[in-house]
Amino acid sequence: MSQRNSDVSAQVAAEVTCTADNVPFTPGQARACTVREVLDRVGGKWSISILVSASHGPVRFTELERNVEGISRRMLTLTLRNLERDGLLHRTVYPTVPPKVEYTATPMALELYESLVALTSWAERHRRAIAEARTRYDAEHER
């Protein structure tokens, strides 16, 4: 990881908070907040692709950078840190020069894998129908 990304940990910790101006949540609100945070994380723009890749075995940063289309190095770093923080990825650093870093899906992420594959398969099956529906909607509403 480059020196310029050394402030990522502080951003990761501050990125997802669920507070109401220091007003205590009722138990139901706290539970909903936690579920929303989890769904936001695993349903994030990049998280699904990263988790699916890591579920096939150890994957290196550069492999992810090549395989996750459109992701920047900074966004990949942030997403990996968040997934590691949430216990979905395990990061292993090997003492080589340059350092070799691999990410592996945890048992919790492997449990999630089938749901992610089902979701991505659904999206692939319906992407054309969704695109057509958007086109019709935009034509009707003159976007």
C-alpha positions in Angstrom: 0.0 0.0 0.0 1.4 3.4 -0.9 2.1 6.1 1.7 -0.6 8.3 0.2 -3.2 5.9 1.5 -2.0 6.0 5.1 -5.0 8.0 6.2 -7.5 5.3 5.0 -8.0 3.8 8.4 -9.5 6.9 9.8 -11.8 7.3 6.8 -12.9 3.7 7.1 -13.8 4.1 10.8 -15.7 7.3 10.1 -17.3 6.3 6.8 -20.3 4.4 8.1 -21.9 5.6 11.3 -25.4 5.2 12.5 -26.1 7.9 15.1 -28.9 10.3 15.7 -27.0 13.3 17.1 -25.9 11.3 20.2 -29.5 10.4 21.0 -29.8 6.8 22.2 -31.6 4.4 19.8 -34.3 2.2 20.9 -33.4 -1.5 20.5 -35.5 -1.7 17.2 -33.8 1.3 15.8 -30.3 0.0 16.6 -31.1 -3.3 15.0 -32.4 -1.6 11.8 -29.4 0.6 11.7 -27.0 -2.4 11.9 -28.9 -4.3 9.2 -28.9 -1.2 6.9 -25.1 -0.8 7.4 -24.5 -4.5 6.6 -26.7 -4.3 3.5 -25.1 -1.1 2.4 -21.6 -2.7 2.7 -22.3 -6.0 0.9 -24.5 -4.3 -1.7 -22.0 -1.6 -2.4 -21.0 -0.8 -6.0 -17.7 -2.7 -5.7 -18.2 -5.1 -2.8 -20.1 -7.8 -4.7 -17.4 -8.2 -7.3 -14.6 -8.2 -4.7 -16.3 -10.8 -2.5 -17.2 -13.0 -5.5 -13.5 -12.9 -6.6 -12.2 -13.6 -3.1 -14.6 -16.5 -2.7 -12.7 -18.5 -5.3 -9.5 -18.4 -3.3 -6.8 -16.0 -2.3 -6.7 -12.9 -4.6 -4.1 -10.2 -4.8 -4.7 -6.5 -4.9 -3.4 -6.2 -8.5 -5.7 -9.0 -9.6 -8.7 -7.3 -8.1 -7.7 -4.0 -9.7 -7.6 -5.7 -13.1 -10.8 -7.7 -12.6 -13.1 -5.2 -11.0 -13.9 -3.0 -14.0 -13.8 0.8 -13.4 -12.6 0.8 -9.8 -9.8 3.2 -8.8 -6.9 2.1 -6.6 -8.2 4.4 -3.8 -11.7 3.0 -4.0 -10.4 -0.6 -4.1 -8.2 0.2 -1.0 -11.2 1.7 0.9 -13.5 -1.2 0.0 -11.0 -3.8 0.9 -10.4 -2.2 4.3 -14.1 -1.9 4.9 -14.7 -5.6 4.0 -11.8 -6.6 6.2 -13.1 -4.5 9.1 -16.5 -6.1 8.7 -15.0 -9.6 9.0 -15.7 -10.5 5.4 -12.1 -10.6 4.1 -8.9 -11.7 5.7 -5.7 -9.9 4.6 -2.4 -11.7 4.6 0.9 -9.8 4.1 3.9 -11.9 3.1 7.3 -10.6 4.1 8.7 -10.3 0.5 10.1 -7.4 -1.4 7.9 -6.0 -2.7 5.3 -7.1 -0.1 2.8 -9.6 -1.4 -0.7 -9.1 0.0 -3.6 -11.6 -0.5 -7.2 -11.3 0.4 -9.3 -14.4 1.3 -13.0 -14.6 1.9 -13.8 -15.5 5.5 -16.3 -18.3 6.4 -18.9 -15.5 6.9 -18.3 -14.2 3.3 -18.4 -17.7 1.9 -21.8 -18.2 3.4 -22.9 -15.0 1.7 -21.4 -16.1 -1.6 -24.4 -18.1 -2.9 -26.7 -15.1 -2.3 -24.3 -12.8 -4.2 -24.1 -15.2 -7.1 -27.9 -15.4 -7.2 -28.1 -11.6 -7.1 -25.6 -11.2 -9.9 -27.2 -13.9 -12.0 -30.6 -12.3 -11.6 -29.1 -8.9 -12.7 -27.5 -10.5 -15.7 -30.8 -12.3 -16.7 -32.8 -9.1 -16.4 -30.4 -6.4 -17.5 -31.9 -6.2 -21.0 -35.4 -6.0 -19.7 -34.4 -3.3 -17.2 -32.7 -1.3 -19.9 -35.8 -1.5 -22.1 -38.0 -0.4 -19.3 -35.8 2.6 -18.6 -35.9 3.5 -22.3 -39.7 3.3 -22.3 -40.0 5.3 -19.0 -37.6 8.0 -20.2 -39.5 8.3 -23.5 -42.8 8.7 -21.7 -41.4 11.2 -19.2 -39.2 13.1 -21.7 -36.0 12.9 -19.7 
